[in-house]
């Protein structure tokens, strides 16, 4: 019998159970000539396999990491579509822009206790 063993590096948060990795504007990364975004491919690998390959081709596992990302709305200049492979494995939530009355009620709730003298 041949026994093959190897050590796999594991990255996990220190002194906490979960680390939230917040990425803003993930659709602002311009895809290459084949339509691939390195960021989208990397995120897909992290979500699907819970890890990534380092530069030396050693596998690194991630534990206790949650990825939260935002996108800029619309298809205007500087915004690109995300890969369907990535969006198919993500939970997507859409929030529209808040109106004046909604913003007024939110800010009032936050500022009211501070302005009480």
Helices and strands as residue ranges (DSSP letters): E 9-12, E 19-23, G 26-28, H 38-49, E 51-53, E 59-63, E 65-69, H 84-87, H 100-115
